């Protein structure tokens, strides 16, 4: 991680190294925090944050789902703070991480009386799965670890403790020599990757798992809207594991991963083992959108 100069922490801009918490911070021990991942991109008009309001809306929805009450800041303040931390650090392109968490002063599993705190960091972060992966595709494996049942940890909330599930699957994949893991739900159907949604291409059509047990990703939603604008049929449906193996193309989507092709799954080539035409088209269209080169989707960009 490349350090920058400042972090927004509990309503103030503070030096990066001073944004610290006590060892007995509740959320550090119990995973009781909610977060977002957002990106800011260079455009001809200056740095612009992609779908900022949508991300902040989801952050507050996550807090509500997680049972957080009396949040110390409202949506407008978090939006302004996200812009402020990008501007204060003079960043042109960056990743932005807002977090609501329970701080020091209360231990035990319940959160009654625990103090809610907030922070927003921003730093330069390139391709999450590497430039080579973005260009030529990554290798993935179907994980032995299932995605949470939707009634155990709510899939529509980005709750920090729930991501232990993703970390276990990610490390299993890395230890086996792959770049990423594809997770099945408790019914054995394809759900999502450790931090990304997944799409496959069959005969020119896009297929992606239903939202019943996956995070309704903002990049996922963007891809669906961009594809439909181009006349590409998109279907949200049940996807069996073997459909991954027979797919013509496959790619994953997320704020960090953006649009990353998958060239191989479980030692089986996807298509001819190279990013396919539909994947490359979606990837190019998406990059035009996030850099402000497509007027139809300018509303998704919030200038800093």
NUDREN-556932 format. One line per 10 residues: number of its first residue (from 0); their letters; for each residue x, y, z of C-alpha. Coordinates in pm, 1 decimal. Layout:
BEGIN
NUM) a) X:Y:Z  ... .
This chain:
BEGIN
0) xxxxxxxxxx) 0.0:0.0:0.0  128.1:344.2:-92.8  83.8:583.3:197.4  -43.6:933.8:137.8  -48.2:1234.3:368.5  -396.2:1248.5:520.1  -698.5:1043.6:630.4  -1043.0:1171.6:724.1  -1101.9:1033.8:1072.7  -1403.7:1107.8:1292.4 .
10) xxxxxxxxxx) -1480.4:1434.2:1118.8  -1126.0:1569.4:1088.7  -842.5:1549.1:839.2  -549.7:1397.6:1029.3  -198.2:1281.7:929.2  -196.8:927.5:788.9  0.9:777.7:1077.5  -220.6:938.0:1341.6  -540.6:764.4:1223.3  -509.7:489.1:1484.1 .
20) xxxxxxxxxx) -741.1:304.8:1722.4  -709.9:134.3:2061.8  -619.7:-234.7:2085.4  -959.7:-301.9:2246.7  -1158.6:-148.7:1962.5  -1480.6:-352.7:1942.5  -1481.1:-396.2:1564.3  -1120.3:-517.6:1564.8  -1222.2:-812.8:1782.0  -1567.4:-895.1:1645.4 .
30) xxxxxxxxxx) -1574.7:-775.7:1283.4  -1857.3:-531.6:1362.4  -1782.1:-275.4:1093.4  -1922.2:-188.5:752.0  -1727.0:-48.1:461.5  -1723.8:48.4:95.6  -1473.5:35.8:-189.1  -1486.9:331.0:-429.5  -1258.6:454.0:-707.4  -1169.2:797.6:-836.8 .
40) xxxxxxxxxx) -1046.4:837.3:-1195.5  -874.5:1095.6:-1412.8  -1105.1:1268.4:-1658.5  -1062.9:1568.0:-1887.3  -1255.9:1772.7:-1630.0  -1041.0:1658.4:-1338.7  -1057.2:1375.0:-1084.6  -1405.1:1219.2:-1065.7  -1538.0:962.6:-819.9  -1734.0:681.7:-984.1 .
50) xxxxxxxxxx) -2090.7:635.3:-860.4  -2011.3:800.9:-528.3  -2373.2:849.6:-420.7  -2457.3:486.3:-498.2  -2162.7:364.5:-291.2  -2252.3:587.2:2.4  -2614.8:473.6:-21.2  -2497.6:112.3:2.5  -2269.4:199.4:295.1  -2566.5:332.4:490.2 .
60) xxxxxxxxxx) -2779.1:35.1:387.7  -2503.2:-195.6:515.3  -2503.0:-6.7:845.7  -2880.1:-43.7:873.4  -2869.0:-416.2:791.7  -2589.6:-457.7:1049.1  -2809.6:-293.2:1312.9  -2601.1:21.5:1353.0  -2808.3:299.9:1506.5  -2744.2:672.6:1546.6 .
70) xxxxxxxxxx) -2464.7:695.5:1291.5  -2242.9:994.3:1370.5  -2254.9:1135.0:1012.4  -2515.9:1156.2:738.8  -2481.9:1067.6:371.3  -2405.0:1424.0:263.9  -2122.1:1452.2:515.5  -1966.4:1123.8:400.7  -1990.3:1230.2:34.8  -1823.3:1562.7:114.8 .
80) xxxxxxxxxx) -1558.7:1391.3:326.6  -1473.0:1145.1:47.4  -1415.2:1435.8:-189.2  -1217.7:1622.5:74.7  -972.8:1339.5:142.0  -905.2:1296.7:-232.4  -854.7:1670.6:-276.9  -641.6:1711.6:37.0  -404.5:1439.9:-80.9  -393.2:1585.9:-433.6 .
90) xxxxxxxxxx) -486.1:1248.4:-582.9  -579.4:1217.6:-950.1  -671.0:848.7:-939.4  -720.0:646.1:-625.0  -912.7:390.1:-425.3  -1134.9:522.0:-144.6  -1226.1:323.9:168.3  -1500.3:456.6:401.9  -1563.9:263.5:722.7  -1814.5:278.5:1007.9 .
100) xxxxxxxxxx) -1696.4:86.3:1314.6  -1753.2:43.6:1686.0  -1461.4:192.9:1876.9  -1301.9:153.8:2218.1  -1501.1:139.8:2541.3  -1712.8:-173.7:2513.4  -1624.5:-542.2:2493.4  -1850.0:-843.4:2455.0  -2055.3:-949.5:2156.8  -2338.4:-702.1:2199.1 .
110) xxxxxxxxxx) -2299.4:-344.3:2077.4  -2526.8:-174.9:2330.8  -2354.8:145.5:2435.0  -2062.5:97.5:2194.9  -1943.0:416.9:2029.9  -1970.8:438.8:1651.2  -1678.1:596.5:1470.4  -1595.9:664.2:1104.7  -1298.7:705.1:876.2  -1222.7:751.0:507.4 .
120) xxxxxxxxxx) -886.9:673.3:349.5  -776.4:721.7:-10.6  -459.5:599.3:-176.2  -320.6:514.1:-521.3  -405.2:154.2:-612.9  -352.3:4.4:-954.5  -507.3:-309.4:-1100.2  -617.5:-528.8:-808.2  -535.3:-852.3:-991.2  -241.9:-707.3:-1184.0 .
130) xxxxxxxxxx) -203.9:-539.9:-1520.8  -121.3:-874.0:-1679.6  -449.0:-1014.8:-1551.5  -647.6:-720.9:-1688.0  -484.1:-764.0:-2027.7  -461.9:-1140.8:-2068.6  -689.7:-1286.1:-1802.0  -642.8:-1463.8:-1470.6  -654.1:-1823.2:-1350.3  -930.3:-1911.9:-1105.0 .
140) xxxxxxxxxx) -1035.7:-2216.8:-908.5  -1368.6:-2315.8:-763.2  -1320.5:-2292.2:-387.7  -1385.9:-2570.9:-141.3  -1526.5:-2300.1:87.3  -1890.3:-2210.2:30.9  -2029.3:-1858.4:30.4  -2234.6:-1779.9:340.9  -2596.1:-1888.9:353.6  -2799.1:-1565.1:308.1 .
150) xxxxxxxxxx) -2962.0:-1611.3:646.9  -2629.7:-1643.2:830.4  -2451.3:-1329.6:713.7  -2658.2:-1095.4:500.0  -2513.0:-1090.2:149.4  -2631.9:-738.4:61.0  -2424.5:-575.9:337.2  -2049.3:-520.2:327.3  -1987.4:-627.5:687.7  -1618.0:-657.7:763.1 .
160) xxxxxxxxxx) -1640.2:-979.6:966.0  -1813.3:-1158.2:678.8  -1501.9:-1117.5:466.4  -1316.6:-1384.1:666.1  -1508.5:-1618.0:435.7  -1349.9:-1445.9:135.1  -1001.7:-1439.2:287.5  -1006.3:-1814.3:349.5  -1113.1:-1881.8:-9.8  -861.7:-1631.5:-150.7 .
170) xxxxxxxxxx) -569.1:-1781.7:39.8  -671.2:-2134.0:-62.3  -661.7:-2024.0:-426.8  -328.7:-1842.3:-395.3  -169.0:-2134.1:-212.5  -279.1:-2362.2:-496.8  -117.6:-2134.6:-757.0  -430.5:-1955.3:-882.9  -510.5:-1584.4:-888.4  -865.7:-1591.8:-755.6 .
180) xxxxxxxxxx) -1136.0:-1818.3:-613.7  -1489.2:-1870.1:-741.7  -1729.2:-1947.0:-458.6  -2040.0:-2162.2:-473.6  -2342.2:-2102.0:-252.0  -2474.2:-2357.5:-5.3  -2685.1:-2512.5:-284.7  -2378.0:-2569.2:-500.7  -2458.4:-2292.9:-748.3  -2208.8:-2030.2:-860.7 .
190) xxxxxxxxxx) -2227.6:-1724.4:-635.1  -1934.1:-1484.1:-674.1  -1560.5:-1451.7:-625.8  -1390.0:-1341.9:-304.8  -1439.5:-974.1:-380.3  -1597.8:-966.2:-724.5  -1911.6:-1061.1:-912.2  -1882.1:-1299.6:-1204.5  -2018.4:-1308.3:-1559.8  -1999.8:-1574.5:-1827.3 .
200) xxxxxxxxxx) -2071.4:-1542.2:-2198.8  -2276.8:-1801.4:-2384.9  -2338.3:-1747.8:-2756.4  -2294.5:-1372.5:-2725.6  -2523.9:-1339.2:-2421.0  -2413.1:-1237.6:-2072.3  -2513.8:-1456.3:-1778.0  -2456.3:-1365.8:-1413.3  -2577.8:-1526.1:-1088.2  -2903.5:-1408.5:-936.5 .
210) xxxxxxxxxx) -2882.6:-1151.8:-656.3  -3030.2:-1388.7:-398.7  -2689.4:-1478.0:-253.4  -2440.5:-1234.6:-402.8  -2352.5:-876.2:-328.2  -2543.2:-652.8:-568.5  -2219.3:-500.3:-693.2  -2216.8:-147.2:-828.3  -1967.1:-244.2:-1098.3  -2191.1:-542.6:-1175.1 .
220) xxxxxxxxxx) -2486.9:-307.8:-1214.8  -2278.6:-75.1:-1432.8  -2179.0:-361.2:-1662.6  -2541.2:-474.2:-1698.2  -2653.5:-122.8:-1792.4  -2360.8:-68.1:-2033.3  -2420.2:-406.7:-2199.3  -2793.0:-348.4:-2237.8  -2722.1:-5.7:-2387.7  -2518.1:-188.2:-2653.3 .
230) xxxxxxxxxx) -2795.1:-437.3:-2723.8  -2616.9:-723.1:-2545.0  -2867.5:-951.5:-2374.0  -2805.7:-998.9:-1999.8  -2967.6:-1269.6:-1789.4  -2952.9:-1297.7:-1409.3  -2998.0:-1668.8:-1353.8  -2887.0:-1983.6:-1173.9  -2541.1:-2086.8:-1292.6  -2413.1:-2439.9:-1232.6 .
240) xxxxxxxxxx) -2045.4:-2510.8:-1183.7  -2013.1:-2698.0:-1513.2  -2142.5:-2390.7:-1697.8  -1816.9:-2218.9:-1601.0  -1622.0:-2489.2:-1781.1  -1825.5:-2474.8:-2101.1  -1857.8:-2094.3:-2117.4  -1729.4:-1912.9:-2423.8  -1591.7:-1631.6:-2206.1  -1576.0:-1531.5:-1841.9 .
250) xxxxxxxxxx) -1490.6:-1211.8:-1656.4  -1521.4:-1073.5:-1306.9  -1624.8:-727.1:-1192.7  -1567.1:-511.5:-887.0  -1449.7:-169.1:-780.6  -1099.3:-298.6:-712.9  -1083.4:-555.6:-996.3  -1278.0:-337.1:-1245.2  -1326.9:-569.3:-1548.2  -1084.0:-861.2:-1535.0 .
260) xxxxxxxxxx) -1103.6:-1151.8:-1782.6  -1078.8:-1512.1:-1660.7  -878.9:-1729.2:-1896.7  -877.3:-2055.4:-1702.1  -1093.8:-2222.8:-1437.6  -985.7:-2540.1:-1254.9  -714.8:-2606.3:-1515.7  -968.1:-2581.8:-1798.7  -927.5:-2310.2:-2058.8  -1217.9:-2070.5:-2088.2 .
270) xxxxxxxxxx) -1291.4:-2055.4:-2460.7  -952.9:-2043.8:-2631.8  -777.1:-1929.1:-2315.6  -773.3:-1562.1:-2411.7  -1007.5:-1270.1:-2333.6  -1303.4:-1296.7:-2571.4  -1461.7:-1035.3:-2793.6  -1757.3:-961.9:-2565.5  -1528.7:-930.0:-2263.1  -1294.8:-692.8:-2445.0 .
280) xxxxxxxxxx) -1586.3:-484.3:-2569.9  -1736.0:-451.3:-2220.7  -1394.6:-373.6:-2078.2  -1332.4:-96.3:-2332.5  -1679.0:54.0:-2284.9  -1639.1:49.4:-1907.1  -1302.2:225.4:-1919.4  -1450.0:491.9:-2144.9  -1729.9:546.4:-1892.5  -1510.1:573.5:-1582.5 .
290) xxxxxxxxxx) -1276.4:818.0:-1756.6  -1561.2:1042.4:-1868.0  -1545.0:958.6:-2238.5  -1907.2:844.8:-2268.2  -2161.7:1124.4:-2227.1  -2448.7:879.3:-2177.1  -2307.8:781.6:-1839.8  -2159.1:1110.9:-1723.5  -2409.9:1119.1:-1437.0  -2209.1:839.8:-1271.2 .
300) xxxx) -1907.6:1067.2:-1226.5  -1881.8:1306.1:-932.9  -1610.9:1567.3:-986.9  -1389.7:1632.1:-685.0 .
